Amino acid sequence: MDKADELVGVTEGVAAVPHPEPPARRVRPWPPGAGPRPWPTGAAPRARPLGAALAVTTGALAALLLAGTPWLNHPAVQAWRTVCLAITVQALPFLLLGTALSGAINAFVPADLFTRVLPKRPALAVPVAGAAGAILPGCECASVPVASSLIRRGVTPAAAFAFLLSAPAINPVVLTATAVAFPGDPAMVAARLLASLATAAVMGWLWLWLGKEKWLRPLLRHRHAGHQHGHSRWTEFRLGFQHDFLHAGGFLVLGAMAAATFNVTVPGSVLDAFSGSPWLSVLFLALLAVLLAVCSEADAFVAASLTGFSPTARLAFLVVGPMVDLKLIALQAGTFGRAFAWRFSTATTVVAVTASVLIGGALL
């Protein structure tokens, strides 16, 4: 009896057998659809489950596309697979560049650097940030995480969005590629530079006038000061890079899949049907830029091959593409929120087409 009392605790005549602690339950946000809570002070960002799930799906899709399944040998499926992989592989290095730069900004750059460099008045900060886009040699996939990082560091969203739009369109790599694709036609390079800068500035000013922060994800509404004392900067860099890359990578693949589907299903004869009308050709090539989702470093060569279209229509292709395409819309929706993405993308398309028509009509 004494040994039994040692093994089994007795409290008021009832045997109390110890049980292991129940597993912690994960509490779902309420109401449904509510955004994530802001990070606690000093906490490092974690990869979102959606982004991680999309990354896993991406890996499974890549394995499937590379597998030797018989039905994948159909010509249409092979073409879709080639285009999808080409867009993804083409954009992936720049996405890595952008997420690495975003993580470095969060971990190593002083929190008040950007607010000290940019003009205090938001209306003046917009064109300055747009012109600063010339220093980032990357495509639109790199500009999205960097713009997100700038907003979290206290930069006014209008200036960050101007940078997001201008960086993939006016950086030296893109302008050089445009000059090579259009030899002996410096007016096309100048028109692309001016129309892209004008679109970025106008969109930044429109956000100051009409934009609402409630359209952004809750995470971006709560600014934080970057590095926290007592935490390793390299750990913060690693966690920030992991969060941004896993979250954006899945949306990049979704956009590439949509663009590949368009490339395969739309016949080339459709292009010829619109090339004869000056106005329809501009609108058609603007829409084509959205759907094709060609990286900004390569889109000039695609535009140069569209010889049946007017120079203004090809300029619209060059201006709209780096600012609004399927993979970029998906990246913006995943980073800033769907409420932001559809409003911003629609307005950017209208402004970019208008700027292309006005500047193209004057210079080309």
VMD Tcl script that draws the C-alpha trace (Angstrom):
set ca {
  {0.00 0.00 0.00}
  {2.86 2.33 0.80}
  {4.40 1.73 -2.62}
  {1.07 2.28 -4.30}
  {0.70 5.60 -2.46}
  {4.09 6.63 -3.73}
  {3.14 5.88 -7.35}
  {-0.37 7.29 -7.34}
  {-1.10 10.68 -5.77}
  {-4.18 10.60 -3.57}
  {-6.13 13.76 -2.97}
  {-9.22 13.59 -0.77}
  {-9.58 9.87 -1.46}
  {-9.50 10.19 -5.28}
  {-6.54 8.76 -7.20}
  {-4.94 11.49 -9.29}
  {-2.97 9.94 -12.11}
  {-0.73 12.49 -13.84}
  {-1.52 13.10 -17.52}
  {0.64 14.76 -20.15}
  {-0.18 18.35 -21.06}
  {-2.70 18.57 -23.96}
  {-1.25 19.98 -27.17}
  {-1.69 23.71 -27.61}
  {-4.56 24.62 -29.92}
  {-4.02 27.11 -32.69}
  {-6.57 29.91 -32.47}
  {-8.01 31.07 -35.78}
  {-8.47 34.82 -36.24}
  {-11.99 36.13 -35.71}
  {-13.88 37.43 -37.58}
  {-12.99 35.26 -40.58}
  {-10.76 37.07 -43.01}
  {-9.27 39.32 -40.36}
  {-5.69 40.23 -41.06}
  {-2.75 39.02 -39.06}
  {-1.86 40.73 -35.83}
  {1.13 43.08 -35.94}
  {4.45 41.66 -34.84}
  {5.21 42.01 -31.12}
  {7.95 44.49 -30.32}
  {11.30 42.94 -31.08}
  {9.85 39.91 -32.84}
  {11.23 38.84 -36.17}
  {8.87 38.15 -39.08}
  {7.90 34.58 -39.80}
  {6.99 33.08 -43.15}
  {3.25 33.11 -43.71}
  {1.60 29.71 -44.00}
  {0.14 30.70 -47.39}
  {3.53 31.67 -48.75}
  {5.12 28.48 -47.42}
  {2.30 26.39 -48.87}
  {2.70 28.07 -52.24}
  {6.45 27.47 -52.11}
  {5.86 23.77 -51.45}
  {3.32 23.71 -54.28}
  {5.88 25.39 -56.52}
  {8.42 22.66 -55.80}
  {5.88 19.93 -56.49}
  {4.83 21.66 -59.72}
  {8.45 21.99 -60.85}
  {9.02 18.29 -60.18}
  {5.89 17.45 -62.17}
  {6.87 19.66 -65.09}
  {10.28 18.06 -65.27}
  {8.98 14.52 -64.93}
  {8.64 12.15 -67.85}
  {4.86 11.65 -67.60}
  {3.56 10.60 -71.06}
  {0.72 13.13 -71.34}
  {3.22 15.92 -70.68}
  {4.76 15.19 -74.07}
  {1.79 16.72 -75.89}
  {3.06 19.75 -77.90}
  {0.67 22.22 -76.25}
  {1.61 21.04 -72.77}
  {5.29 21.15 -73.65}
  {4.92 24.74 -74.88}
  {3.05 25.71 -71.70}
  {5.72 24.06 -69.57}
  {8.51 25.81 -71.44}
  {6.94 29.27 -71.13}
  {6.04 28.78 -67.46}
  {9.53 27.65 -66.53}
  {11.12 30.37 -68.67}
  {9.18 33.15 -66.93}
  {9.88 31.71 -63.49}
  {13.58 31.11 -64.09}
  {13.94 34.51 -65.74}
  {12.39 36.32 -62.77}
  {13.78 34.19 -59.93}
  {17.27 35.77 -59.75}
  {15.74 39.22 -59.48}
  {13.28 38.04 -56.84}
  {16.25 36.70 -54.88}
  {17.98 40.06 -55.32}
  {14.92 41.97 -54.15}
  {14.23 39.81 -51.10}
  {17.91 39.86 -50.10}
  {17.98 43.64 -50.45}
  {14.74 43.90 -48.47}
  {16.17 41.75 -45.66}
  {19.39 43.78 -45.64}
  {17.43 47.03 -45.38}
  {15.49 45.71 -42.40}
  {18.52 44.34 -40.57}
  {21.42 46.66 -41.36}
  {20.15 50.06 -42.53}
  {19.35 52.64 -39.81}
  {15.62 53.09 -39.42}
  {15.62 56.83 -40.06}
  {17.97 56.84 -43.08}
  {15.27 56.95 -45.75}
  {13.15 59.50 -43.94}
  {16.26 61.73 -43.64}
  {17.27 61.35 -47.30}
  {13.84 61.90 -48.84}
  {12.19 65.34 -48.73}
  {9.93 65.89 -45.75}
  {6.97 66.87 -47.91}
  {5.40 63.71 -49.40}
  {4.54 65.52 -52.65}
  {8.26 66.19 -53.22}
  {9.35 62.76 -51.95}
  {7.36 61.05 -54.72}
  {9.40 62.26 -57.74}
  {12.67 61.87 -55.83}
  {11.83 58.25 -55.00}
  {10.77 57.69 -58.60}
  {14.11 58.98 -59.88}
  {15.91 56.80 -57.29}
  {14.47 53.76 -59.04}
  {17.29 54.11 -61.57}
  {19.80 52.69 -59.06}
  {18.24 49.21 -58.67}
  {19.35 46.93 -61.54}
  {16.44 44.51 -61.32}
  {12.98 43.76 -62.64}
  {9.55 44.19 -61.10}
  {9.97 41.06 -58.98}
  {12.80 42.75 -57.08}
  {11.00 46.07 -56.58}
  {7.96 44.67 -54.74}
  {9.73 43.36 -51.61}
  {11.99 46.43 -51.52}
  {8.98 48.78 -51.63}
  {7.35 46.76 -48.86}
  {10.49 47.09 -46.75}
  {10.62 50.85 -47.33}
  {7.04 51.26 -46.12}
  {7.77 49.24 -42.99}
  {10.74 51.51 -42.31}
  {8.62 54.66 -42.29}
  {8.81 55.83 -45.92}
  {5.49 57.27 -47.05}
  {3.65 54.67 -49.18}
  {3.28 57.14 -52.06}
  {7.07 57.44 -52.41}
  {7.57 53.68 -52.04}
  {5.02 53.01 -54.78}
  {6.69 55.53 -57.09}
  {9.95 53.64 -56.55}
  {8.17 50.31 -57.14}
  {6.93 51.47 -60.55}
  {10.03 53.27 -61.78}
  {12.78 50.85 -60.68}
  {12.05 48.09 -63.20}
  {11.49 50.55 -66.06}
  {14.31 53.13 -65.91}
  {17.30 51.33 -64.42}
  {20.49 51.28 -66.54}
  {20.16 47.62 -67.55}
  {16.67 48.16 -68.98}
  {17.55 51.38 -70.79}
  {20.67 49.78 -72.27}
  {18.64 46.79 -73.45}
  {16.14 49.18 -75.04}
  {18.91 51.00 -76.89}
  {20.26 47.68 -78.20}
  {16.80 46.47 -79.26}
  {16.08 49.76 -81.08}
  {19.43 50.65 -82.70}
  {19.60 54.11 -84.17}
  {16.40 55.13 -82.38}
  {17.35 57.07 -79.22}
  {13.89 58.63 -79.20}
  {12.43 55.29 -78.06}
  {14.82 55.16 -75.09}
  {14.01 58.76 -74.13}
  {10.27 58.16 -74.54}
  {10.41 55.07 -72.32}
  {12.35 56.95 -69.64}
  {10.03 59.96 -69.61}
  {6.75 58.02 -69.83}
  {7.82 55.64 -67.05}
  {8.93 58.47 -64.74}
  {5.72 60.38 -65.43}
  {3.58 57.33 -64.66}
  {5.45 56.63 -61.41}
  {5.13 60.22 -60.21}
  {1.45 60.52 -61.13}
  {0.62 57.26 -59.35}
  {2.47 58.42 -56.25}
  {0.55 61.69 -56.22}
  {-2.73 59.86 -56.83}
  {-2.04 57.71 -53.78}
  {-1.45 60.87 -51.71}
  {-4.77 62.22 -52.94}
  {-7.00 59.15 -53.00}
  {-5.10 56.27 -51.36}
  {-6.21 54.73 -48.07}
  {-3.98 52.74 -45.75}
  {-6.85 50.38 -44.96}
  {-6.29 48.90 -48.44}
  {-2.86 47.71 -47.30}
  {-2.22 44.60 -45.24}
  {-2.30 45.29 -41.47}
  {1.38 44.32 -41.29}
  {2.33 47.34 -43.42}
  {0.26 49.76 -41.36}
  {2.39 49.14 -38.27}
  {5.85 50.59 -38.83}
  {8.78 49.10 -36.97}
  {12.29 50.35 -36.37}
  {14.24 47.55 -38.02}
  {16.99 46.04 -35.89}
  {16.09 45.45 -32.25}
  {18.78 45.55 -29.58}
  {19.65 42.12 -28.26}
  {18.95 40.40 -31.57}
  {21.53 39.29 -34.12}
  {21.40 41.35 -37.29}
  {22.24 38.29 -39.37}
  {19.39 36.37 -37.74}
  {17.00 39.19 -38.59}
  {18.33 39.26 -42.14}
  {17.85 35.51 -42.53}
  {14.32 35.51 -41.13}
  {13.29 38.55 -43.15}
  {14.72 37.08 -46.35}
  {13.00 33.74 -45.67}
  {9.66 35.43 -45.01}
  {9.71 37.60 -48.14}
  {11.03 34.93 -50.50}
  {8.63 32.17 -49.42}
  {5.72 34.58 -49.52}
  {6.50 36.13 -52.91}
  {7.86 33.03 -54.65}
  {4.53 31.21 -54.71}
  {2.72 34.20 -56.16}
  {5.42 34.56 -58.79}
  {4.75 31.01 -60.00}
  {0.98 31.60 -60.06}
  {1.52 34.64 -62.27}
  {3.90 32.72 -64.52}
  {1.33 29.93 -64.93}
  {-1.35 32.44 -65.96}
  {0.99 34.12 -68.45}
  {2.01 30.77 -69.93}
  {-1.64 29.80 -70.37}
  {-2.25 32.97 -72.40}
  {0.85 32.42 -74.52}
  {-0.26 28.93 -75.48}
  {-3.99 29.47 -76.00}
  {-4.06 32.74 -77.99}
  {-3.14 32.27 -81.68}
  {-0.71 34.59 -83.41}
  {-3.37 35.67 -85.91}
  {-5.01 37.72 -83.15}
  {-2.01 40.06 -83.21}
  {-2.57 40.87 -86.87}
  {-6.23 41.73 -86.29}
  {-5.38 44.71 -84.07}
  {-2.25 46.10 -85.72}
  {-4.17 48.13 -88.31}
  {-5.97 50.47 -85.89}
  {-3.85 53.15 -84.13}
  {-6.00 53.22 -80.98}
  {-6.79 49.53 -80.79}
  {-3.12 48.67 -81.33}
  {-2.10 50.76 -78.29}
  {-4.73 49.15 -76.08}
  {-3.98 45.68 -77.41}
  {-0.23 45.88 -76.81}
  {-0.85 47.31 -73.33}
  {-3.06 44.31 -72.56}
  {-0.54 42.00 -74.19}
  {2.20 43.35 -71.89}
  {0.04 42.53 -68.88}
  {-0.63 38.99 -70.03}
  {2.79 38.04 -71.39}
  {4.60 39.05 -68.17}
  {7.99 39.42 -69.87}
  {10.81 40.56 -67.59}
  {11.71 44.23 -68.10}
  {15.27 43.33 -69.06}
  {13.96 41.40 -72.08}
  {10.72 43.14 -73.06}
  {12.43 45.61 -75.42}
  {13.42 42.77 -77.75}
  {9.83 41.51 -77.76}
  {8.57 45.02 -78.56}
  {11.12 45.42 -81.35}
  {9.86 42.21 -82.95}
  {6.30 43.59 -83.17}
  {7.08 45.46 -86.38}
  {3.47 45.56 -87.53}
  {2.52 47.95 -84.73}
  {3.12 51.69 -84.45}
  {6.01 53.09 -82.33}
  {3.49 54.51 -79.84}
  {1.83 51.12 -79.41}
  {5.21 49.50 -78.81}
  {6.05 52.24 -76.30}
  {2.84 51.39 -74.43}
  {4.03 47.78 -74.30}
  {7.36 48.90 -72.80}
  {5.80 51.23 -70.22}
  {2.89 49.07 -69.05}
  {4.77 45.76 -68.87}
  {7.23 46.53 -66.05}
  {4.46 48.15 -63.99}
  {1.47 45.85 -64.52}
  {1.67 42.19 -65.49}
  {0.18 38.98 -64.18}
  {3.10 37.95 -62.00}
  {3.45 41.49 -60.63}
  {-0.26 41.68 -59.78}
  {0.07 38.36 -57.96}
  {3.14 39.60 -56.09}
  {1.40 42.85 -55.13}
  {-1.67 40.97 -53.92}
  {0.48 38.70 -51.79}
  {2.61 41.52 -50.39}
  {0.25 44.48 -50.03}
  {-3.18 42.82 -50.17}
  {-5.81 42.16 -52.83}
  {-7.73 45.36 -52.03}
  {-4.62 47.32 -52.98}
  {-3.55 45.23 -55.96}
  {-6.65 45.49 -58.13}
  {-7.10 49.24 -57.52}
  {-3.44 50.07 -58.02}
  {-3.00 47.87 -61.09}
  {-6.08 49.28 -62.82}
  {-5.12 52.89 -62.16}
  {-1.50 52.27 -63.19}
  {-2.59 50.78 -66.51}
  {-4.75 53.82 -67.33}
  {-2.02 56.30 -66.37}
  {0.70 54.35 -68.22}
  {-1.31 54.13 -71.45}
  {-2.13 57.85 -71.26}
  {1.51 58.79 -70.67}
  {2.61 56.54 -73.53}
  {0.15 58.13 -75.96}
  {1.07 61.71 -74.99}
  {4.84 61.27 -74.88}
  {4.93 58.82 -77.79}
  {2.91 61.22 -79.92}
  {5.38 64.01 -79.14}
  {8.67 62.12 -79.53}
  {8.05 59.15 -81.85}
}
mol new
graphics top color blue
foreach p $ca { graphics top sphere $p radius 0.5 }
foreach p [lrange $ca 0 end-1] q [lrange $ca 1 end] { graphics top cylinder $p $q radius 0.2 }
display resetview
